[in-house]
Amino acid sequence: MPATQSSADPAQSAKVFAEVAERSSRLLGEFLKRQADGRGVATSDEFGIARAFMDLSARMLADPWKLAEMQTKLFWDHVALWQSTMQRMLGNDALPVAEPAKGDNRFREADWQDQFLFDYIKQSYLIAARHMHDAVSSVEGLL
């Protein structure tokens, strides 16, 4: 019996991501209010790292549609990476989804290109790093 495939509805996926982002925004807002009221867990933050992260999170969650769009792009890059990796596992040629910048010597050893598992790890890291950089740099008002 042939398996039936159902394709994901992009509009429905975006709606779900947006709902998750809106709920997360509300939860984060409640958490920040508790912290400001002194009811949260008191920890030392000498360097302001926790405060900077909370500020970043609050600003990102203020625009749930944009956050959902960024998450969807990340998801599709990982889908493309899986497809590319499967092609390589089967012995076929596949174009990389993510490549290191010129001059980035972290992945200069041949195994990072020749071995599909190492190539998958490398590309997965590069995709995550690119999306984190894009997400943080798209937030308005950060110092």
N, CA, C and O atoms as a GROMACS GRO file, in nm:
protein
  572
    1MET      N    1   0.085  -0.116   0.000
    1MET     CA    2   0.000   0.000   0.000
    1MET      C    3   0.091   0.124   0.000
    1MET      O    4   0.177   0.136   0.088
    2PRO      N    5   0.075   0.216  -0.096
    2PRO     CA    6   0.161   0.333  -0.101
    2PRO      C    7   0.128   0.430   0.011
    2PRO      O    8   0.013   0.452   0.048
    3ALA      N    9   0.235   0.487   0.064
    3ALA     CA   10   0.218   0.586   0.172
    3ALA      C   11   0.175   0.718   0.109
    3ALA      O   12   0.224   0.757   0.004
    4THR      N   13   0.083   0.785   0.174
    4THR     CA   14   0.040   0.915   0.125
    4THR      C   15   0.119   1.023   0.196
    4THR      O   16   0.145   1.015   0.316
    5GLN      N   17   0.155   1.123   0.120
    5GLN     CA   18   0.228   1.235   0.178
    5GLN      C   19   0.135   1.354   0.187
    5GLN      O   20   0.060   1.384   0.094
    6SER      N   21   0.141   1.421   0.299
    6SER     CA   22   0.065   1.544   0.311
    6SER      C   23   0.164   1.658   0.321
    6SER      O   24   0.258   1.654   0.400
    7SER      N   25   0.142   1.759   0.241
    7SER     CA   26   0.233   1.872   0.246
    7SER      C   27   0.186   1.970   0.352
    7SER      O   28   0.066   1.992   0.372
    8ALA      N   29   0.283   2.029   0.418
    8ALA     CA   30   0.252   2.125   0.524
    8ALA      C   31   0.198   2.253   0.461
    8ALA      O   32   0.249   2.300   0.360
    9ASP      N   33   0.097   2.307   0.522
    9ASP     CA   34   0.040   2.432   0.476
    9ASP      C   35   0.122   2.546   0.533
    9ASP      O   36   0.123   2.566   0.655
   10PRO      N   37   0.193   2.623   0.448
   10PRO     CA   38   0.279   2.731   0.500
   10PRO      C   39   0.203   2.835   0.581
   10PRO      O   40   0.255   2.887   0.680
   11ALA      N   41   0.082   2.865   0.540
   11ALA     CA   42   0.003   2.964   0.615
   11ALA      C   43  -0.032   2.912   0.754
   11ALA      O   44  -0.025   2.986   0.852
   12GLN      N   45  -0.068   2.784   0.762
   12GLN     CA   46  -0.100   2.725   0.891
   12GLN      C   47   0.025   2.720   0.979
   12GLN      O   48   0.018   2.750   1.098
   13SER      N   49   0.139   2.683   0.920
   13SER     CA   50   0.265   2.678   0.995
   13SER      C   51   0.300   2.816   1.049
   13SER      O   52   0.339   2.830   1.165
   14ALA      N   53   0.287   2.918   0.965
   14ALA     CA   54   0.317   3.054   1.010
   14ALA      C   55   0.223   3.096   1.123
   14ALA      O   56   0.266   3.163   1.217
   15LYS      N   57   0.096   3.056   1.114
   15LYS     CA   58  -0.001   3.089   1.218
   15LYS      C   59   0.039   3.023   1.350
   15LYS      O   60   0.033   3.087   1.455
   16VAL      N   61   0.080   2.896   1.345
   16VAL     CA   62   0.121   2.825   1.466
   16VAL      C   63   0.244   2.891   1.526
   16VAL      O   64   0.250   2.914   1.647
   17PHE      N   65   0.345   2.922   1.441
   17PHE     CA   66   0.465   2.989   1.491
   17PHE      C   67   0.430   3.123   1.555
   17PHE      O   68   0.485   3.158   1.660
   18ALA      N   69   0.339   3.197   1.493
   18ALA     CA   70   0.300   3.327   1.548
   18ALA      C   71   0.230   3.312   1.683
   18ALA      O   72   0.254   3.390   1.775
   19GLU      N   73   0.144   3.210   1.695
   19GLU     CA   74   0.075   3.186   1.823
   19GLU      C   75   0.175   3.151   1.932
   19GLU      O   76   0.164   3.198   2.045
   20VAL      N   77   0.273   3.068   1.898
   20VAL     CA   78   0.377   3.032   1.995
   20VAL      C   79   0.455   3.156   2.036
   20VAL      O   80   0.484   3.176   2.154
   21ALA      N   81   0.491   3.239   1.938
   21ALA     CA   82   0.566   3.360   1.967
   21ALA      C   83   0.484   3.455   2.056
   21ALA      O   84   0.539   3.516   2.148
   22GLU      N   85   0.354   3.468   2.029
   22GLU     CA   86   0.270   3.556   2.110
   22GLU      C   87   0.260   3.505   2.254
   22GLU      O   88   0.269   3.583   2.349
   23ARG      N   89   0.240   3.374   2.271
   23ARG     CA   90   0.235   3.317   2.406
   23ARG      C   91   0.369   3.336   2.478
   23ARG      O   92   0.372   3.370   2.596
   24SER      N   93   0.477   3.313   2.406
   24SER     CA   94   0.610   3.330   2.465
   24SER      C   95   0.631   3.474   2.507
   24SER      O   96   0.688   3.501   2.613
   25SER      N   97   0.585   3.567   2.424
   25SER     CA   98   0.598   3.709   2.457
   25SER      C   99   0.522   3.742   2.585
   25SER      O  100   0.572   3.814   2.671
   26ARG      N  101   0.402   3.688   2.598
   26ARG     CA  102   0.321   3.713   2.717
   26ARG      C  103   0.389   3.653   2.841
   26ARG      O  104   0.396   3.717   2.945
   27LEU      N  105   0.440   3.530   2.829
   27LEU     CA  106   0.510   3.466   2.942
   27LEU      C  107   0.635   3.543   2.980
   27LEU      O  108   0.663   3.561   3.098
   28LEU      N  109   0.710   3.588   2.881
   28LEU     CA  110   0.831   3.665   2.910
   28LEU      C  111   0.795   3.797   2.979
   28LEU      O  112   0.863   3.839   3.073
   29GLY      N  113   0.688   3.860   2.932
   29GLY     CA  114   0.644   3.984   2.996
   29GLY      C  115   0.607   3.964   3.142
   29GLY      O  116   0.642   4.045   3.228
   30GLU      N  117   0.536   3.854   3.170
   30GLU     CA  118   0.499   3.823   3.308
   30GLU      C  119   0.624   3.794   3.392
   30GLU      O  120   0.633   3.836   3.507
   31PHE      N  121   0.720   3.722   3.334
   31PHE     CA  122   0.845   3.693   3.404
   31PHE      C  123   0.921   3.822   3.437
   31PHE      O  124   0.970   3.839   3.548
   32LEU      N  125   0.930   3.911   3.338
   32LEU     CA  126   1.002   4.038   3.361
   32LEU      C  127   0.932   4.122   3.466
   32LEU      O  128   0.998   4.189   3.546
   33LYS      N  129   0.799   4.120   3.467
   33LYS     CA  130   0.726   4.196   3.568
   33LYS      C  131   0.755   4.140   3.708
   33LYS      O  132   0.775   4.217   3.802
   34ARG      N  133   0.756   4.007   3.721
   34ARG     CA  134   0.789   3.946   3.851
   34ARG      C  135   0.931   3.985   3.893
   34ARG      O  136   0.955   4.012   4.010
   35GLN      N  137   1.023   3.987   3.798
   35GLN     CA  138   1.162   4.023   3.829
   35GLN      C  139   1.167   4.168   3.879
   35GLN      O  140   1.235   4.199   3.977
   36ALA      N  141   1.095   4.256   3.810
   36ALA     CA  142   1.096   4.398   3.848
   36ALA      C  143   1.029   4.419   3.984
   36ALA      O  144   1.068   4.510   4.057
   37ASP      N  145   0.930   4.338   4.017
   37ASP     CA  146   0.861   4.350   4.145
   37ASP      C  147   0.939   4.285   4.259
   37ASP      O  148   0.897   4.291   4.375
   38GLY      N  149   1.053   4.225   4.227
   38GLY     CA  150   1.134   4.162   4.330
   38GLY      C  151   1.088   4.024   4.369
   38GLY      O  152   1.134   3.970   4.471
   39ARG      N  153   1.000   3.964   4.292
   39ARG     CA  154   0.949   3.830   4.326
   39ARG      C  155   1.024   3.720   4.251
   39ARG      O  156   0.993   3.602   4.267
   40GLY      N  157   1.121   3.758   4.170
   40GLY     CA  158   1.194   3.658   4.092
   40GLY      C  159   1.314   3.607   4.170
   40GLY      O  160   1.338   3.648   4.283
   41VAL      N  161   1.386   3.518   4.108
   41VAL     CA  162   1.507   3.463   4.168
   41VAL      C  163   1.617   3.567   4.159
   41VAL      O  164   1.646   3.617   4.050
   42ALA      N  165   1.678   3.599   4.269
   42ALA     CA  166   1.784   3.699   4.271
   42ALA      C  167   1.916   3.631   4.236
   42ALA      O  168   1.960   3.539   4.305
   43THR      N  169   1.979   3.677   4.130
   43THR     CA  170   2.111   3.627   4.092
   43THR      C  171   2.199   3.746   4.059
   43THR      O  172   2.150   3.853   4.025
   44SER      N  173   2.327   3.724   4.069
   44SER     CA  174   2.422   3.830   4.037
   44SER      C  175   2.440   3.837   3.886
   44SER      O  176   2.455   3.735   3.819
   45ASP      N  177   2.438   3.958   3.833
   45ASP     CA  178   2.458   3.979   3.690
   45ASP      C  179   2.553   4.097   3.674
   45ASP      O  180   2.517   4.202   3.621
   46GLU      N  181   2.676   4.077   3.722
   46GLU     CA  182   2.775   4.185   3.723
   46GLU      C  183   2.796   4.248   3.587
   46GLU      O  184   2.810   4.370   3.576
   47PHE      N  185   2.799   4.167   3.485
   47PHE     CA  186   2.832   4.217   3.353
   47PHE      C  187   2.709   4.254   3.270
   47PHE      O  188   2.723   4.299   3.157
   48GLY      N  189   2.592   4.235   3.325
   48GLY     CA  190   2.469   4.271   3.255
   48GLY      C  191   2.430   4.176   3.143
   48GLY      O  192   2.349   4.211   3.057
   49ILE      N  193   2.487   4.057   3.143
   49ILE     CA  194   2.460   3.962   3.036
   49ILE      C  195   2.315   3.916   3.039
   49ILE      O  196   2.248   3.912   2.936
   50ALA      N  197   2.267   3.882   3.157
   50ALA     CA  198   2.128   3.835   3.169
   50ALA      C  199   2.032   3.947   3.129
   50ALA      O  200   1.934   3.922   3.058
   51ARG      N  201   2.059   4.069   3.173
   51ARG     CA  202   1.972   4.183   3.138
   51ARG      C  203   1.974   4.206   2.988
   51ARG      O  204   1.869   4.232   2.929
   52ALA      N  205   2.092   4.198   2.925
   52ALA     CA  206   2.101   4.217   2.780
   52ALA      C  207   2.025   4.108   2.706
   52ALA      O  208   1.956   4.136   2.607
   53PHE      N  209   2.036   3.985   2.754
   53PHE     CA  210   1.964   3.875   2.690
   53PHE      C  211   1.813   3.893   2.706
   53PHE      O  212   1.738   3.870   2.611
   54MET      N  213   1.770   3.933   2.824
   54MET     CA  214   1.627   3.954   2.847
   54MET      C  215   1.576   4.069   2.761
   54MET      O  216   1.464   4.063   2.709
   55ASP      N  217   1.656   4.174   2.745
   55ASP     CA  218   1.618   4.286   2.660
   55ASP      C  219   1.606   4.241   2.515
   55ASP      O  220   1.510   4.275   2.446
   56LEU      N  221   1.704   4.164   2.469
   56LEU     CA  222   1.698   4.109   2.334
   56LEU      C  223   1.573   4.023   2.316
   56LEU      O  224   1.501   4.038   2.217
   57SER      N  225   1.548   3.934   2.411
   57SER     CA  226   1.432   3.845   2.400
   57SER      C  227   1.301   3.924   2.397
   57SER      O  228   1.213   3.895   2.316
   58ALA      N  229   1.289   4.022   2.484
   58ALA     CA  230   1.167   4.102   2.488
   58ALA      C  231   1.145   4.176   2.357
   58ALA      O  232   1.033   4.182   2.306
   59ARG      N  233   1.252   4.232   2.302
   59ARG     CA  234   1.239   4.306   2.176
   59ARG      C  235   1.206   4.212   2.060
   59ARG      O  236   1.128   4.247   1.971
   60MET      N  237   1.265   4.093   2.061
   60MET     CA  238   1.234   3.998   1.954
   60MET      C  239   1.089   3.950   1.964
   60MET      O  240   1.021   3.937   1.863
   61LEU      N  241   1.042   3.924   2.086
   61LEU     CA  242   0.907   3.874   2.105
   61LEU      C  243   0.801   3.983   2.086
   61LEU      O  244   0.682   3.953   2.078
   62ALA      N  245   0.844   4.107   2.080
   62ALA     CA  246   0.750   4.216   2.057
   62ALA      C  247   0.693   4.211   1.915
   62ALA      O  248   0.587   4.268   1.888
   63ASP      N  249   0.763   4.144   1.825
   63ASP     CA  250   0.716   4.130   1.687
   63ASP      C  251   0.706   3.981   1.654
   63ASP      O  252   0.795   3.926   1.589
   64PRO      N  253   0.598   3.915   1.699
   64PRO     CA  254   0.588   3.770   1.682
   64PRO      C  255   0.586   3.724   1.537
   64PRO      O  256   0.634   3.615   1.507
   65TRP      N  257   0.533   3.805   1.446
   65TRP     CA  258   0.531   3.765   1.305
   65TRP      C  259   0.673   3.760   1.249
   65TRP      O  260   0.707   3.669   1.173
   66LYS      N  261   0.753   3.857   1.285
   66LYS     CA  262   0.892   3.859   1.238
   66LYS      C  263   0.969   3.741   1.297
   66LYS      O  264   1.049   3.677   1.228
   67LEU      N  265   0.945   3.712   1.424
   67LEU     CA  266   1.008   3.598   1.489
   67LEU      C  267   0.966   3.468   1.422
   67LEU      O  268   1.048   3.379   1.400
   68ALA      N  269   0.839   3.456   1.391
   68ALA     CA  270   0.789   3.336   1.323
   68ALA      C  271   0.853   3.322   1.185
   68ALA      O  272   0.887   3.212   1.142
   69GLU      N  273   0.869   3.433   1.116
   69GLU     CA  274   0.933   3.430   0.984
   69GLU      C  275   1.078   3.384   0.995
   69GLU      O  276   1.124   3.303   0.914
   70MET      N  277   1.151   3.434   1.095
   70MET     CA  278   1.290   3.393   1.114
   70MET      C  279   1.299   3.244   1.148
   70MET      O  280   1.386   3.174   1.097
   71GLN      N  281   1.209   3.196   1.233
   71GLN     CA  282   1.208   3.055   1.270
   71GLN      C  283   1.174   2.966   1.150
   71GLN      O  284   1.230   2.858   1.135
   72THR      N  285   1.083   3.013   1.066
   72THR     CA  286   1.047   2.937   0.946
   72THR      C  287   1.165   2.927   0.850
   72THR      O  288   1.189   2.820   0.793
   73LYS      N  289   1.239   3.036   0.832
   73LYS     CA  290   1.358   3.033   0.747
   73LYS      C  291   1.462   2.936   0.802
   73LYS      O  292   1.523   2.861   0.725
   74LEU      N  293   1.482   2.937   0.932
   74LEU     CA  294   1.575   2.844   0.994
   74LEU      C  295   1.531   2.700   0.968
   74LEU      O  296   1.612   2.614   0.932
   75PHE      N  297   1.403   2.674   0.987
   75PHE     CA  298   1.349   2.540   0.963
   75PHE      C  299   1.375   2.494   0.820
   75PHE      O  300   1.422   2.382   0.799
   76TRP      N  301   1.347   2.580   0.722
   76TRP     CA  302   1.363   2.540   0.582
   76TRP      C  303   1.511   2.523   0.546
   76TRP      O  304   1.543   2.440   0.461
   77ASP      N  305   1.600   2.599   0.607
   77ASP     CA  306   1.743   2.576   0.583
   77ASP      C  307   1.785   2.439   0.634
   77ASP      O  308   1.866   2.371   0.571
   78HIS      N  309   1.729   2.398   0.748
   78HIS     CA  310   1.762   2.265   0.800
   78HIS      C  311   1.699   2.154   0.715
   78HIS      O  312   1.758   2.047   0.700
   79VAL      N  313   1.582   2.178   0.660
   79VAL     CA  314   1.522   2.081   0.568
   79VAL      C  315   1.612   2.065   0.445
   79VAL      O  316   1.638   1.953   0.401
   80ALA      N  317   1.658   2.177   0.390
   80ALA     CA  318   1.748   2.172   0.274
   80ALA      C  319   1.878   2.100   0.310
   80ALA      O  320   1.932   2.025   0.228
   81LEU      N  321   1.928   2.122   0.431
   81LEU     CA  322   2.050   2.053   0.474
   81LEU      C  323   2.027   1.902   0.482
   81LEU      O  324   2.112   1.825   0.438
   82TRP      N  325   1.914   1.861   0.537
   82TRP     CA  326   1.883   1.718   0.543
   82TRP      C  327   1.876   1.659   0.403
   82TRP      O  328   1.929   1.550   0.379
   83GLN      N  329   1.812   1.729   0.311
   83GLN     CA  330   1.803   1.679   0.174
   83GLN      C  331   1.941   1.666   0.111
   83GLN      O  332   1.972   1.566   0.048
   84SER      N  333   2.022   1.768   0.129
   84SER     CA  334   2.158   1.768   0.074
   84SER      C  335   2.240   1.654   0.135
   84SER      O  336   2.312   1.584   0.064
   85THR      N  337   2.228   1.637   0.265
   85THR     CA  338   2.304   1.531   0.334
   85THR      C  339   2.260   1.393   0.286
   85THR      O  340   2.343   1.305   0.264
   86MET      N  341   2.131   1.373   0.269
   86MET     CA  342   2.081   1.245   0.219
   86MET      C  343   2.133   1.218   0.079
   86MET      O  344   2.170   1.104   0.047
   87GLN      N  345   2.137   1.319  -0.005
   87GLN     CA  346   2.192   1.302  -0.139
   87GLN      C  347   2.338   1.259  -0.133
   87GLN      O  348   2.380   1.170  -0.208
   88ARG      N  349   2.414   1.322  -0.045
   88ARG     CA  350   2.556   1.285  -0.030
   88ARG      C  351   2.570   1.145   0.025
   88ARG      O  352   2.659   1.072  -0.017
   89MET      N  353   2.484   1.106   0.120
   89MET     CA  354   2.490   0.971   0.175
   89MET      C  355   2.464   0.866   0.066
   89MET      O  356   2.518   0.755   0.071
   90LEU      N  357   2.383   0.902  -0.030
   90LEU     CA  358   2.351   0.811  -0.140
   90LEU      C  359   2.455   0.815  -0.251
   90LEU      O  360   2.442   0.746  -0.352
   91GLY      N  361   2.559   0.896  -0.231
   91GLY     CA  362   2.667   0.904  -0.328
   91GLY      C  363   2.646   1.004  -0.439
   91GLY      O  364   2.722   1.006  -0.536
   92ASN      N  365   2.544   1.087  -0.427
   92ASN     CA  366   2.516   1.189  -0.529
   92ASN      C  367   2.583   1.320  -0.492
   92ASN      O  368   2.616   1.344  -0.376
   93ASP      N  369   2.602   1.404  -0.592
   93ASP     CA  370   2.652   1.538  -0.566
   93ASP      C  371   2.539   1.625  -0.514
   93ASP      O  372   2.424   1.610  -0.556
   94ALA      N  373   2.571   1.714  -0.424
   94ALA     CA  374   2.472   1.806  -0.369
   94ALA      C  375   2.540   1.938  -0.336
   94ALA      O  376   2.650   1.939  -0.281
   95LEU      N  377   2.475   2.046  -0.369
   95LEU     CA  378   2.529   2.177  -0.337
   95LEU      C  379   2.516   2.203  -0.188
   95LEU      O  380   2.417   2.163  -0.126
   96PRO      N  381   2.615   2.270  -0.128
   96PRO     CA  382   2.604   2.301   0.014
   96PRO      C  383   2.496   2.406   0.042
   96PRO      O  384   2.471   2.493  -0.041
   97VAL      N  385   2.434   2.395   0.156
   97VAL     CA  386   2.334   2.493   0.200
   97VAL      C  387   2.404   2.612   0.265
   97VAL      O  388   2.358   2.725   0.253
   98ALA      N  389   2.515   2.585   0.334
   98ALA     CA  390   2.592   2.691   0.400
   98ALA      C  391   2.740   2.660   0.383
   98ALA      O  392   2.784   2.546   0.394
   99GLU      N  393   2.816   2.766   0.356
   99GLU     CA  394   2.960   2.752   0.341
   99GLU      C  395   3.030   2.855   0.429
   99GLU      O  396   2.978   2.964   0.452
  100PRO      N  397   3.149   2.819   0.479
  100PRO     CA  398   3.223   2.916   0.559
  100PRO      C  399   3.266   3.036   0.474
  100PRO      O  400   3.284   3.024   0.353
  101ALA      N  401   3.281   3.149   0.538
  101ALA     CA  402   3.327   3.269   0.468
  101ALA      C  403   3.472   3.250   0.424
  101ALA      O  404   3.547   3.172   0.483
  102LYS      N  405   3.510   3.321   0.321
  102LYS     CA  406   3.650   3.316   0.278
  102LYS      C  407   3.738   3.358   0.395
  102LYS      O  408   3.708   3.454   0.466
  103GLY      N  409   3.845   3.286   0.415
  103GLY     CA  410   3.937   3.316   0.524
  103GLY      C  411   3.901   3.249   0.655
  103GLY      O  412   3.978   3.258   0.751
  104ASP      N  413   3.786   3.182   0.662
  104ASP     CA  414   3.747   3.109   0.783
  104ASP      C  415   3.820   2.975   0.780
  104ASP      O  416   3.783   2.886   0.704
  105ASN      N  417   3.922   2.961   0.861
  105ASN     CA  418   4.007   2.843   0.859
  105ASN      C  419   3.961   2.731   0.951
  105ASN      O  420   4.027   2.627   0.960
  106ARG      N  421   3.851   2.750   1.020
  106ARG     CA  422   3.805   2.648   1.114
  106ARG      C  423   3.773   2.516   1.045
  106ARG      O  424   3.782   2.410   1.107
  107PHE      N  425   3.735   2.522   0.920
  107PHE     CA  426   3.690   2.402   0.849
  107PHE      C  427   3.781   2.371   0.730
  107PHE      O  428   3.733   2.321   0.628
  108ARG      N  429   3.909   2.401   0.741
  108ARG     CA  430   4.000   2.385   0.627
  108ARG      C  431   4.043   2.241   0.603
  108ARG      O  432   4.085   2.208   0.492
  109GLU      N  433   4.033   2.154   0.704
  109GLU     CA  434   4.072   2.014   0.685
  109GLU      C  435   3.976   1.946   0.586
  109GLU      O  436   3.856   1.976   0.583
  110ALA      N  437   4.030   1.858   0.507
  110ALA     CA  438   3.954   1.793   0.399
  110ALA      C  439   3.833   1.716   0.451
  110ALA      O  440   3.730   1.711   0.384
  111ASP      N  441   3.843   1.657   0.570
  111ASP     CA  442   3.731   1.579   0.624
  111ASP      C  443   3.604   1.662   0.639
  111ASP      O  444   3.494   1.608   0.627
  112TRP      N  445   3.617   1.791   0.664
  112TRP     CA  446   3.499   1.877   0.679
  112TRP      C  447   3.421   1.885   0.548
  112TRP      O  448   3.301   1.914   0.550
  113GLN      N  449   3.484   1.861   0.436
  113GLN     CA  450   3.417   1.863   0.307
  113GLN      C  451   3.388   1.721   0.256
  113GLN      O  452   3.283   1.695   0.198
  114ASP      N  453   3.482   1.630   0.279
  114ASP     CA  454   3.475   1.497   0.218
  114ASP      C  455   3.382   1.400   0.292
  114ASP      O  456   3.318   1.317   0.228
  115GLN      N  457   3.373   1.409   0.420
  115GLN     CA  458   3.290   1.318   0.500
  115GLN      C  459   3.152   1.382   0.522
  115GLN      O  460   3.140   1.491   0.579
  116PHE      N  461   3.049   1.312   0.476
  116PHE     CA  462   2.916   1.373   0.481
  116PHE      C  463   2.872   1.408   0.623
  116PHE      O  464   2.802   1.508   0.642
  117LEU      N  465   2.911   1.329   0.723
  117LEU     CA  466   2.870   1.359   0.860
  117LEU      C  467   2.938   1.486   0.910
  117LEU      O  468   2.872   1.572   0.970
  118PHE      N  469   3.068   1.500   0.887
  118PHE     CA  470   3.138   1.622   0.927
  118PHE      C  471   3.085   1.743   0.850
  118PHE      O  472   3.072   1.852   0.906
  119ASP      N  473   3.054   1.722   0.723
  119ASP     CA  474   2.998   1.831   0.643
  119ASP      C  475   2.862   1.873   0.698
  119ASP      O  476   2.830   1.991   0.702
  120TYR      N  477   2.782   1.775   0.741
  120TYR     CA  478   2.652   1.806   0.801
  120TYR      C  479   2.670   1.888   0.929
  120TYR      O  480   2.601   1.989   0.949
  121ILE      N  481   2.762   1.847   1.015
  121ILE     CA  482   2.788   1.920   1.140
  121ILE      C  483   2.832   2.062   1.109
  121ILE      O  484   2.784   2.158   1.170
  122LYS      N  485   2.925   2.076   1.015
  122LYS     CA  486   2.975   2.208   0.977
  122LYS      C  487   2.862   2.297   0.927
  122LYS      O  488   2.846   2.410   0.972
  123GLN      N  489   2.783   2.244   0.833
  123GLN     CA  490   2.676   2.326   0.776
  123GLN      C  491   2.567   2.358   0.879
  123GLN      O  492   2.512   2.468   0.879
  124SER      N  493   2.537   2.264   0.966
  124SER     CA  494   2.439   2.288   1.071
  124SER      C  495   2.484   2.402   1.161
  124SER      O  496   2.406   2.490   1.196
  125TYR      N  497   2.611   2.400   1.199
  125TYR     CA  498   2.667   2.508   1.280
  125TYR      C  499   2.660   2.641   1.205
  125TYR      O  500   2.618   2.742   1.262
  126LEU      N  501   2.700   2.641   1.078
  126LEU     CA  502   2.700   2.766   1.001
  126LEU      C  503   2.559   2.821   0.982
  126LEU      O  504   2.539   2.942   0.985
  127ILE      N  505   2.462   2.733   0.963
  127ILE     CA  506   2.322   2.777   0.950
  127ILE      C  507   2.276   2.841   1.081
  127ILE      O  508   2.217   2.949   1.080
  128ALA      N  509   2.301   2.774   1.193
  128ALA     CA  510   2.260   2.829   1.322
  128ALA      C  511   2.327   2.963   1.350
  128ALA      O  512   2.262   3.057   1.394
  129ALA      N  513   2.457   2.971   1.323
  129ALA     CA  514   2.530   3.096   1.347
  129ALA      C  515   2.476   3.209   1.260
  129ALA      O  516   2.459   3.322   1.307
  130ARG      N  517   2.449   3.179   1.133
  130ARG     CA  518   2.396   3.282   1.043
  130ARG      C  519   2.260   3.331   1.090
  130ARG      O  520   2.234   3.451   1.091
  131HIS      N  521   2.174   3.238   1.130
  131HIS     CA  522   2.040   3.278   1.174
  131HIS      C  523   2.045   3.356   1.306
  131HIS      O  524   1.969   3.451   1.324
  132MET      N  525   2.132   3.316   1.398
  132MET     CA  526   2.144   3.392   1.523
  132MET      C  527   2.195   3.533   1.494
  132MET      O  528   2.144   3.630   1.549
  133HIS      N  529   2.295   3.543   1.408
  133HIS     CA  530   2.349   3.675   1.373
  133HIS      C  531   2.240   3.761   1.309
  133HIS      O  532   2.222   3.876   1.347
  134ASP      N  533   2.168   3.705   1.213
  134ASP     CA  534   2.062   3.780   1.146
  134ASP      C  535   1.951   3.821   1.242
  134ASP      O  536   1.899   3.932   1.233
  135ALA      N  537   1.916   3.730   1.333
  135ALA     CA  538   1.809   3.761   1.429
  135ALA      C  539   1.850   3.875   1.522
  135ALA      O  540   1.774   3.969   1.542
  136VAL      N  541   1.969   3.866   1.577
  136VAL     CA  542   2.014   3.970   1.670
  136VAL      C  543   2.033   4.103   1.598
  136VAL      O  544   1.996   4.208   1.651
  137SER      N  545   2.091   4.100   1.479
  137SER     CA  546   2.118   4.225   1.408
  137SER      C  547   1.990   4.290   1.355
  137SER      O  548   1.991   4.408   1.321
  138SER      N  549   1.879   4.215   1.348
  138SER     CA  550   1.754   4.273   1.299
  138SER      C  551   1.674   4.342   1.410
  138SER      O  552   1.574   4.408   1.382
  139VAL      N  553   1.716   4.327   1.535
  139VAL     CA  554   1.642   4.385   1.647
  139VAL      C  555   1.680   4.533   1.660
  139VAL      O  556   1.797   4.568   1.671
  140GLU      N  557   1.580   4.616   1.659
  140GLU     CA  558   1.599   4.761   1.669
  140GLU      C  559   1.622   4.803   1.814
  140GLU      O  560   1.561   4.747   1.905
  141GLY      N  561   1.707   4.900   1.835
  141GLY     CA  562   1.722   4.962   1.966
  141GLY      C  563   1.817   4.897   2.062
  141GLY      O  564   1.823   4.937   2.179
  142LEU      N  565   1.892   4.796   2.019
  142LEU     CA  566   1.991   4.735   2.109
  142LEU      C  567   2.116   4.820   2.111
  142LEU      O  568   2.157   4.874   2.008
  143LEU      N  569   2.177   4.831   2.226
  143LEU     CA  570   2.303   4.908   2.237
  143LEU      C  571   2.421   4.821   2.213
  143LEU      O  572   2.535   4.868   2.218
   0.00000   0.00000   0.00000
